[in-house]
Structures are given as structure tokens and as C-alpha cells.
Amino acid sequence: MKLHEMPNEQRPRTRLFERGTGALRDAELLAVLLPTGPKGACALQVAEELMARFRDLPSIARAPVEELAKVPGVGEVKAAQIHAAIEIGVRLARRRAAANKFDDASRIAELVGPEMRLLPSESARVVLLNAKLHLIAAEEVSRGLLDQALVHAREVFAPAIARRAYALVLVHNHPSGDPTPSEADIRITRSLKESSKVLDIPLLDHVIIGAPSTAYPEGWFSFKAAGYL
């Protein structure tokens, strides 16, 4: 069934106007971005195929544009539209979070979590703060393999020194979705804590970004909250 052959009340765009974006399934949201499908199929069928191939929205967001474009009915233009829509959402979330005072891990997760959860490999970033704990900048200091990010004190503290930051928070992601710290994560945190004392630039926290789960409902782990800092 083509989209125009569906009952009006079942069409994703109609449901969006009548009930809001929150009422739409993931596939229906994608269908709104894909107003037309290939001959003989509707946009919702294409969206369902995307969900079947890539499993969920985070996986679609992590997929290269070239991979999305290979799905029948998507192509380069629609793949670019999907990536652009996801990036708009990430930037809006980051800008809303940037106005906060960064005095706990939840604020940090709000700032960088939406983007870092979509990364296919580990990334380490520093969130630089002024004396009032307001944001100066967030910078990537290391990009690692799928299960390892190499983080050294010189990379972590160099941006803080250059921007005259009062303090910083280290953040990295676990692409597996499990934010439980590894032994390497614990060693790195302890080492950076000692370096922060020497440089007189407080390391306020080290936050690991993962996915919400029963063990971690908010989807992150805080070394400060766990008593390491």
C-alpha cells in the first residue's frame, strides 16, 4: 500500500499533526522524513526496512550515509536528510544543556550524551568550566578503538591550560552501552586525579556515557558519585 492509499488517520504525517511527534513510532518518524518510497512501496515500508536492517535509531544514526543510501528507496538525498535531522536534534540538546551550571554528572550527560551515544568508537572529551562552573567548551582529546581510548594527562589538561579553565570534567563513551568502568578507566582516573593536583586544575568528575539500563537507569557512570574523586 502506498502512503496516499492509507486511511488519512493512519498516515504518519497526519498522526504527527494530530497527536504530536511523541505519539509516533520510530519507523513513522523516519517515514515523515521519507515522503516517497520506490515504485510499488510507501515511505513507511522503506522506514520499516531501515529499522529492520539497522535495529534501532541509534544504530541508524551511527551508520554512514553511504550505508543508509544502499537501502532500496532511500538513496543519497534521503540518507542525507536522515543524518541532518539527527544532527539537528543533537545540537538542540547540546545548546539547551549548555545554559546549565555543571555541578553534577547529570548535567554533563545532558550536554554530551546525545552525541556520544551515537559514536561507533570510544571518544574521550574534556568539558572545560569557569569558576562558576559554567561551560567554556567541550573538546575531544582522544579517539580510540571500539573498546579502548588512550587518554594521557597532557592531552586532557592541555585544552584547560590553553583556555584558562578553572576546572574540567573528563567524559568518555562505551559503545557497548554498558557504562561500567574498566580497570583501565579506574587507573586513568586515579592518574589524572594526581595530575590535577599538580596543575591546580580540579578534575571534578569522570563520566562514562552508556545506554540506559536496569543497572544504570540514566545511562551513565560517575566516578565522583562512586567515591573515586
C-alpha positions in Angstrom: 0.0 0.0 0.0 1.3 3.4 -1.0 1.2 6.2 1.6 -1.6 8.1 -0.2 -3.7 4.9 -0.2 -3.6 4.6 3.6 -6.5 5.9 5.6 -5.8 9.5 6.4 -5.8 9.0 10.2 -3.1 6.3 9.8 -0.6 8.3 7.9 2.5 9.3 9.9 2.3 13.0 8.9 -1.4 13.2 9.9 -0.7 11.5 13.2 2.1 13.9 13.8 -0.1 17.0 13.4 -3.0 15.5 15.4 -1.1 13.8 18.3 2.5 15.3 18.2 5.8 13.7 17.4 5.9 11.8 20.7 2.9 9.6 19.6 4.8 8.3 16.5 6.8 5.1 16.4 10.4 5.3 15.3 9.6 4.0 11.9 6.8 6.5 11.5 9.2 9.4 12.3 11.5 8.1 9.6 8.6 7.9 7.2 7.9 11.6 7.7 11.5 12.3 6.6 11.0 10.0 3.6 7.8 11.3 1.9 8.0 9.0 -1.0 9.2 5.4 -1.5 10.2 3.4 -4.6 7.6 2.4 -7.1 5.2 0.0 -5.6 6.1 0.8 -1.9 5.3 3.5 0.5 7.6 5.6 2.7 6.5 3.7 5.8 7.7 0.4 4.2 11.1 2.0 3.5 11.3 3.2 7.1 10.4 -0.3 8.4 13.1 -1.8 6.2 15.6 0.7 7.7 14.6 -0.3 11.2 14.8 -4.0 10.3 18.3 -3.6 8.9 19.8 -1.3 11.5 17.7 -2.4 14.5 17.1 1.0 16.2 17.5 4.7 15.8 20.9 4.9 17.5 22.3 2.3 15.0 20.8 4.3 12.1 22.4 7.4 13.4 25.8 5.7 13.7 25.6 4.2 10.2 27.5 6.1 7.5 25.4 8.0 5.0 26.7 5.6 2.2 25.2 2.6 4.1 21.8 4.2 4.6 21.8 5.2 0.9 22.1 1.5 -0.1 18.6 0.6 1.3 16.1 0.5 -1.5 14.0 3.6 -1.6 16.5 5.7 0.4 19.3 6.9 -1.8 21.8 9.6 -1.1 19.3 12.5 -0.7 17.1 10.8 1.8 20.1 9.4 3.7 21.5 12.9 4.0 18.1 14.2 5.2 18.1 11.5 8.0 21.6 12.4 9.1 20.7 16.1 9.1 17.6 15.6 11.2 19.6 13.6 13.7 22.3 16.2 13.9 19.6 19.0 14.5 18.3 17.0 17.5 21.8 16.5 18.9 22.7 20.3 18.5 19.4 21.4 20.1 20.0 19.1 23.1 23.6 20.4 23.4 22.5 24.0 23.3 19.8 23.5 25.9 22.2 21.8 28.2 25.0 24.5 27.7 23.0 27.0 29.7 23.2 25.0 32.9 25.6 25.1 35.8 27.6 21.9 35.5 27.6 20.8 39.1 26.7 17.2 38.7 27.1 14.3 36.3 23.5 14.5 35.0 24.3 18.0 33.6 27.4 16.7 31.8 25.4 13.7 30.4 22.8 16.1 29.1 25.5 18.1 27.3 27.4 15.5 25.5 25.4 12.3 26.0 23.1 12.6 23.0 26.0 12.9 20.6 28.4 10.5 22.3 25.9 7.7 22.5 25.8 7.7 18.7 29.6 7.3 18.2 30.8 3.9 16.9 34.1 4.0 18.8 35.3 5.4 22.1 35.9 9.1 22.3 37.3 11.0 25.3 36.3 14.6 25.8 37.0 17.3 28.3 34.3 19.7 29.5 36.0 22.9 30.5 34.4 25.1 33.2 34.9 28.5 34.6 35.0 29.4 38.3 31.1 29.5 38.4 31.0 26.0 36.8 29.6 27.4 33.5 30.7 25.9 30.2 33.7 27.3 28.4 34.0 24.5 25.8 33.8 20.7 25.3 36.7 19.3 23.3 37.7 15.8 22.1 41.1 14.8 23.4 41.3 11.2 22.2 39.6 8.9 19.7 40.2 5.2 20.3 39.3 1.8 19.0 35.9 0.2 19.7 37.0 -0.9 23.2 40.0 1.3 24.1 40.6 5.0 24.3 44.1 6.2 25.1 44.0 9.1 27.4 47.1 10.9 28.7 47.3 13.8 31.1 49.0 16.1 28.6 46.0 15.7 26.2 43.4 16.1 29.0 44.9 19.2 30.6 46.3 21.0 27.6 42.9 22.5 26.5 42.2 23.6 30.1 45.5 25.4 30.2 45.0 27.0 26.8 41.5 28.2 27.6 42.4 29.2 31.2 39.7 26.9 32.6 39.1 26.7 36.3 38.2 23.0 36.3 37.3 20.2 34.0 35.3 17.0 33.7 36.5 14.1 31.7 33.9 12.2 29.7 34.2 9.1 27.5 31.7 6.7 26.0 31.3 3.0 26.0 29.9 2.0 22.5 28.7 -1.3 24.1 26.2 0.7 26.1 27.4 -0.6 29.4 29.0 2.4 31.4 30.6 0.1 34.0 34.2 1.3 34.4 37.0 -1.0 33.3 40.2 -1.4 35.3 41.9 0.9 32.7 39.2 3.5 33.3 39.9 3.4 37.0 43.7 3.6 36.6 43.3 6.6 34.2 41.0 8.4 36.6 43.5 7.9 39.5 46.4 9.1 37.4 44.5 12.2 36.2 43.4 13.0 39.8 47.1 13.2 40.8 47.9 15.3 37.7 45.1 17.7 38.5 46.6 18.4 42.0 50.0 19.2 40.5 48.5 21.5 37.9 46.0 23.0 40.3 43.1 22.4 37.8 40.5 20.3 39.6 39.2 17.2 37.9 35.6 17.4 39.1 34.4 14.1 37.7 35.0 11.4 35.1 31.7 10.4 33.5 31.2 7.3 31.3 28.4 7.6 28.8 26.4 4.4 28.0 22.8 3.5 27.4 20.0 3.4 30.0 19.6 0.0 31.6 18.3 -1.6 34.8 21.7 -1.2 36.4 22.1 2.4 35.1 18.7 3.9 34.5 20.2 7.3 33.5 22.7 5.7 31.1 26.0 7.0 32.7 28.5 6.3 35.4 30.1 9.0 37.6 33.4 8.4 39.3 32.6 11.2 41.7 29.3 9.7 42.7 31.0 6.3 43.1 33.6 7.8 45.5 36.7 7.7 43.3 37.0 11.5 43.2 
